[in-house]
């Protein structure tokens, strides 16, 4: 299973980095709490899709996105994870250099270094799907402040499939 997980993450990475616009666009620092009441810290890099996917007729609502590649340290759970997730962001308000609220969501892949999290939770496999929703504010500088909710699960590929959840606060630095 570890070989299949490695192959999947490698394939997703190649897909992500084969885009025409692959310059680093942001770095995110994040801290959160899991449903196991432990802390989790994340460092990630973002790569914008490079174009707006959709814009309302008046221009006040826009859909764009980015690839998010991250490393998470799960304190007290004796594990770490790497993830790659395409994120879709719905922005509200004209892009006029002010503060713009947004909602975001994405489903990607994560590989955990351990599947049995400190004898508290058994994920069943090292490979997990990463489901994520969030909300935040984008500032004129391009930086962001927001909240996210994560759910990790192997979708029943292997048993047990206990999964793990995380709520987090993040700050994204525009590069």
N, C-alpha and C positions, 0 to 999 in steps of 0.2 A: 504493500500500500504506500510506503514511503516513496518508492520509485515512481508510482503513478502520480502522487501528489507533486513531486518535484517536476515531473514532465508537464503537468497541467500549469503550474506556476511559471515554468519556463516558456511554455506556449503563449500564455497570457502576456508575459513580459515582452516577448517578441512582437505580438500584435500591438501592444501599447506603444512600443518604441519605433514601430515602422511607420507611424503617422508622419505626415509632412511637417507638422508643427510640434517638435519634440523638445523645445527649450524648456528648462526648468522655470516654472512660473510662480511657485510658492513653496514655503516650508511651514509645516504646522507642528505646534507643540500642544499636547493634549494631556489632561489628567482626568481620571474618572474613577468610579466605583462599580464593582461587579455585583451581581445578585448573591455572591458569596461574601459580601461585605469586605472585600479586599480592594486595594487600590491598583489601578492600571495606568501606565504612562506610555504615551505614544509619540513617536517622531515620524513625520511623513513628508513626502515630496509630491507636489502636484504639477501636472502637465495639462494645460488647457487644450480642449479639442481644436481650438483655433478659429472657430466661427460660431455665430449664433445659429441654433438649430431652428428656432421659431421666434417670431416677434408679433405681438398684437398689432392691429391696424393703427392704433394711436401710438404705439411704441412704448406704452407704459408697462407692459408685461413681456418678459423675454425668457426663453429657455436656452440654456447653454450647458456646458459640462466640462469635465476634466477627468483625467486618470489620477488616481491616488495610490501611491505605493508607500506602505508604512511598515514600521517595526514597533511592536508592542511588548513591553515588559510587564508581566502579570505578577505583581508583588505578592508574596506568600502562597502562590499557587505553583511555584517551581516550574514555570514555563515561560516561553517567549513565542512570539508569532510574527510571521511576515505575511503581508496581504497586498493584493492588487485589486482595486475596485474602480469600475467606471461610475462616475457620479453625474447625476443630472440635477441642474440647479434652475429653479424657477424664480426669477427676480421681479420684484414689484416696484415700479417707479421708473421714470425716465433716467437714462444714464447721463446725468448732468453734473457729475462730480460731487454729489451730496452723499448722504447715508442711504443705502438701498437695502431694504429687508429682503430675505430670500428663504425659500424652502429647498431642501435637497434630499435625494434618495438614490440608492444604488445597491446592486447585488454583485459581489465579487467572490474571490477565493482567498483563503488564508491557510497557512501551514503552521501548525503548532509544534514546538519542540517535544512536547509530551502530550499524550492524550488522556492520561489519568492525572488530574489536577490535584496534587497533594492529598490523595485519597479522599477528597471531598466530592469530586464530580468526575465521571468518566465520559469523555467525549466520544469514545468508540473508535476514533481514528485521528490521525494527525491532520488530515485534510478536513477543512470546514468551509462552509459557505458563510460569507460575511454579508448580512443584511443590515442596511444602515438608513436611518432617516435623521434629518436635522433641520434646524432653523437658525438664522443668524442675521447679522448686519454686515454689509460690505461698505467700507469707508472710501472716501475719495482717493486715498493712497493706494487702494486695491487690497489692503489688509482686511481681515475678517475676524469677527468675534461671534461665537455661536455655541449651541448645545447640540449634542448628537446622542442617539440611542442606537446601540448595536445589538444584534443577535447572531450568535455563531451556532451552527448546527451542521451535521453531515447529511441531513435530509434523509436519514434512514439507510444510507449506503452501507453502514456497518452498525452493529448493535454493541453496547447500548448507545443511545443517541440523546444524552441528557442535555447537551448544549450549554451555553453560558451567555448571559446578557451583561451589558455595560452601559452606563450613562456617563457622559463626559462633557466637560467644558473645554473649548479649544480656542487658540488664537493662530491665525494664519498670517505669516509675513509675506508680503508681495515681493517678488524678486524681479 
